[in-house]
Amino acid sequence: MSVADLAQKLISFASVTPQQAGCLDFIQSFLEELHFECWRLPFGAVDNLYARWGKHSPHLCFAGHIDVVPVANPVAWQHNPFSADLKDPQTVYGRGAVDMKGAIAAFLMAAQDVIRSQPTGSISFLLTSDEEGVAVDGTRQVVQWLKDRGEVVDLCLVGEPTSVKQVGDMVKIGRRGSLNVQVTVQGQAGHVAYPENFINPITILMDYLNELKRHPLDQGNELFQPSNLEITSIDVGNPTTNVVVPKAEARFNIRFNNLHNGESLQAYLRKVAAQVSSRITLTTRTSGEAFYCSNPHLTEQIVNCIERITGKPPVLSTSGGTSDARFIKDIAPVVELGLLNAMAHQDNEQAAVSDLNLLQALYAEILSSFLLLKDKSIS
């Protein structure tokens, strides 16, 4: 079976989050044939799989998700998004081709190849069906399970689509944090002609949001771009033109670098709110803290592996959205490397077979270098 055939087979399982739809069953069978020890880990309505080959260090874990986003516009697709058939010998087509069943297939094939060399270390897979959803009962729970078992992971490689123009041209060595905020301003309703009789919550809300946008959070640093606050919604629910509503709401998100954490930002937001009006209340949720791989030997090893295969060193980046790496960083150094990100979540999602072959080669080189200790800097 080629990596393209395997990727198309994985795509054929319609594992729309949080359903695994038989995909984890298939992968478990594949890994058991390679003598991986497998654990199925259901938490809530989410199914997860952890599998390990080997008992010793160094231990490299591949983490990924088999769940995919829904097909929102089926008529826009040229082919069945969950077909098991390769429509074109040069292309793997379907929902999840890029994000991220193609990467899972590439690592499965790379692991199969490297195991033939009988490495002294260990290879594991951490796969969830809850990355594209609320991400509560997936990787987060499996990480806690690994902690409780005392499992030691020396490096985790996440297969998110990180590449831009060529597979391997960018590696994520960290991610910004993410803070979601709901703002509620309670005013007093009234007729617009009598301002002495109402308190306009919209005015207060605008003052607060303008104050936040007026002052940049930071200028960034050598690892991260500047933190950014973006207003995503303002809601008042007013169908009239002559009535001031009693309440106004807004939502915004902050993608923040390692100069902040969720707690410090929440304190800042509440401080500014208190300065503007006592009528402002905030509801906040930090979905992930900023982090980066602080082990220069590991990142150097990844760079060396990629350069040996592609002839060019990758860009080391912390840009983009969040991923399950935000949970894994609590138990292991983590980096992310995968296919081109342009087609992720798009209609007619697809990946070039040549890109899958290249990614398989990169994963195999990283596995060999790490487990066979080609580069002593990782020992």
N, C-alpha and C positions, 0 to 999 in steps of 0.2 A: 504494500500500500504506500502510495506517495503522500507527501504532506498535503498536496492539493486534494487528493481523494479523501484523506482524513478530515481536512477542514470542511469539505462539502458534506461529509457524513454528519459532523457535529452541527452544521447549520440546519440539517434536515429535522432536527429536534426543535419544535416550536416552543422554546423555553423562554417565553415572555415572562419577565419578572413578576412574581418570585417563583414561578414554576420551573422545575428542572426537566419535566416532560420526557424523561428517559435518558437525557444527555449524561447525567452523572452515572447512571447505571452502565451506559456504554463505556464511559471512561474508566470506571472501576474495573470492568472486565478486561479492558485493554491493559491496565496497570497490573492486575493480578497475574496476567500471562507473563509479565516481566518480573514477577515475584515481589511486587510491592505489597506491603502490609497495609490494608485499607480500613479506615474507620468512617462510617456514615454518621454524621452528627446533625440530627434534626433539632432545631431550636424554633419554637413557635411553629409557624407555617412554612419555615424555610428549611430546605435540605442542603447539607454541606458535605464535602468529602475531604478527608485528609488521608494522604497515602505516603508511605516512606519506604525507600529502599536503602539498606545499609544501617549500621549501628554506630558508626564512628564519625569523628570529625575529620575534616571540615564538612559542614552540613549546609548545602545550598537548597533553599526552598523556592519553588516557583509558585506564585500566587496569581489567581485570576478569577474571573467570573464567567459562568456559562449562561447567565440570564441576559436577555436582550430587551431593548425598548420595543414597544408595540409598533406595528406597521400602521401608521396613522392614515395613510392615503394609498390603499391597495391598488387603485386604478393607475397610479403613477408608475407602478413597477412593470418592467418589461417581461419579467418571468416570476414564477412562484418564489416568494422570498424564503421559503422553507423547503426547497427541493433538494433531493439527495443526488441529483444528476449534474455533472459539469456541463454547462451550456456551451462553454468555449474552452478549448484546451489551454488557453493562455490566462484564464480568469476564473477565480472562485467568486461565486455570486450568491448573495442572500443576506438576510438580516443576521448580523453578528460576524460577518466575514472579517471586518476590521476590528470591531469592538465586541468581544475579543476572541472569538473562536479560532480565527486564523493563528493567533499567537499561541493559543493552547495546543493546537495541532503541531505547530513548529516545535514547541518544547517537548511534547510527547515523543516526536520523532527523534529529536536531539538526544533525549534521555535514553531512548532505546539504543541509539548508536553508541553512546558513551558507556553504557552499562556493559557492552561487549568487551570493553577494555578492562573490566573488573577494577574500577577505581576503589581506593581505600576509604573514601569518605561516604557521605550519604546524600541522596537526592530525595526531595519530598515535593508533594503538590498540595496546595491549599486552595480548594475551589469552592465557590459559593454560588448560590442563585439569588443573592440579595444585594447586588452592588448597584444596579440601576434603579432600585426602589428606595425604601427608607433606610436600608443599611443598618438595621438594628440586630437582626438575628442571623447575620451572615458572618463575615470575617471578624467582626467585633467579638462575637461569641466564641468563635474558633480560637482566636488569639488568647482569650481567657482560659479556654480548655487546654491549650498548649502550655500556658503558664502553670496551671494546676498540675500538669503532668511533669513539669520540670524540663520540658523539651528545649534544647539549646539550638538555635538557628544562627549560623555564622554569617549568612548573607541571604537576603530575600530579593528575588528578582520578580517584579510585577510586569505582566505583559500588556499594559495599557498602550494604546497607539500613540507613541511619542514622536515618531519621525515626521519630518516636514516635506522634504523634496526627495530624499533617498533613504531607504531603510538603514538605520544606524547613524543618521546624521545628528540626532539629538537624543540625549539620555536625561531623564529627570532624576536629579539627585536630591530632590526635596519638593515640597509643595507649600504654597501659602495656606494660612488658616482661613476659615470661613465663619462669619458671624451673621446670623439672620436676626433682624429686628422688626418688631411690630410696634408702631407708635400710635397711641390713642390720645386724643385731646378732647376733653369733655368741656363743652361750652354751655351756653344758654340760648335756646331758640328764640326767635322773635321776628317781627316785621322789619324789613330792610329800611323802612322810612323812619324808624325810631331806634337809633343806635344806643340811646340811653337805656333801652330795655333789653338788650341782648349782649351776649359775649360771643364773638365770632371765633369758633375753634379753628377755622381755616386760616385765619390770620396768624394765630399762635403757631399752628403747624408750619406755615410757611416761614415764620421767623426762626423756628427751631431748625428746619432743614437747611435754610440759607446759612445759618450760623455754622452748621456742620460742614457744608460744602465750601464755605469761605476759607477754612483753615485746613490745609493738607495735613494728613496724619504724620507723614515723614517724607524723606527724600530717597528712601531705599538705601541699599548698601551693596557691597561687592557680591553678595549671594542672591539678593532679592530685589525686584523692582519695587517702586513705592507702593505702599498700601493704598487701596482705593475703595471709596464709599460710593455706591450707586443706588439711587432711589429707583425702585422697581414698580411702585404703585402708590397712587393717592386716591382715596375713596371717601366720598361724602354722601352719596346716595340721594342727591337732591334733584327732583324732577321740576322744581319751580324756579322762578327768577326773582321772586319778591319775599322769600323766606330764608332766614339764616338757620341752618341746621344746628342741632344741639351737639353733634359729635363729628369729628373728622379723624380719619385714620390714614396711615401710610405704612409702607414696608420698604426696607432697604437692606442691602447686603454689603458687608465689608470683607474684602479679600485682603488679608493682612500678612505682613512679613514677620520675621523673627525679632523685630524690635517691640512687638506687642504680644499679648496673649488674650484669650477671650475674656478673662476676668478683668484685666486692666482696661480693655476697651469698653466693657460694660460700665465700669466705674466712670470713665471719661464721658460716656454718653449720658449718664444720669447726672453728672455734674453740670454739663451744658444744659440739660433739660431743666434743672432746678434754677439755673440762672435766667432762663427764658420765662418759665411759668410753672406754677405748682399744679396746673391742670393737665400736665403731660404725664402719662404713664407709659412704661416700656415693657415689652415682653421680648426676651432675648433667648437665642439658642446658638451655642457654638457647635458647629458640626465637625470641626476639626481644627487643631492647632497647627501653626507653622512649624516646619521641621526640615532638616536636611541631613544627608549622610556625612557625618563629620570624620569618617575614617578615610584619610587620603590614600592609604594603600589599596583599599578596595576600589575606590573610584579610578585610581591609576590603572589597576588591573583590568577593569572594564574597558577603559579607553584603549589600552594596549591590545586587548582582544579584538575590538572593533576595527582598529587601525590595521591589524594584521589581515583582516578579511577584506575590508573596503578600500584600504589605502589611505584613508583620511581619519583623523581623530574626530570624535563627535563633539558637538556643543553640549556643555553641561548646564542644565537649566532647572529653574524652579518655577517656571511659568505655568499657566494653564489652571484648570479646575482642580477639584479634590478627587481623590481616589481612595481605594481601600488601604493604600500605603499609610494613610494617616493612623490606622489602627496597628499595622504591623510594626511601625517604627518603635513601638513600646517594647518589642521583644527582640528586634534584630536590626542591623543596618539594612537599609532598603533602597534600591534603585529601580527605575522603570525603563523598559525598553520594549518597543513593539512596532507595529506597522505604521504606514502613513496615516495621519489623523484626519485628513481632509474628508474622507467618506464616512466617518463615524456618524451614526444616527441618521444618515441621509437616505432618501429614496434611492433604490437601485444600488444599495451598498455592495461593494465588491473590492477584491484585492487581486493584484496581478500574481500569477503563479510564480513568476521570477522573484517577486518580493518575498513570498512565503519561503522559497528555497534559500534566499539570502538570510532571512531571519532564522531559519533552522540552522544554517551554518554559523551564524553569530552565537546562537544559544549553545551549540555544540562546542564552539571554541571557548566560551566562557565556562561551561561545565568542565571541559577537559583541563583548562588552565587552573580552575579552582580545585577540582578534586584530584587531579594528577600532579598538582603543584608544579606546573611548568614554570611559574613565576614565584620565586621564594618570598616575594614581598608580602604575600597574603598569609604566610604561615605564622 
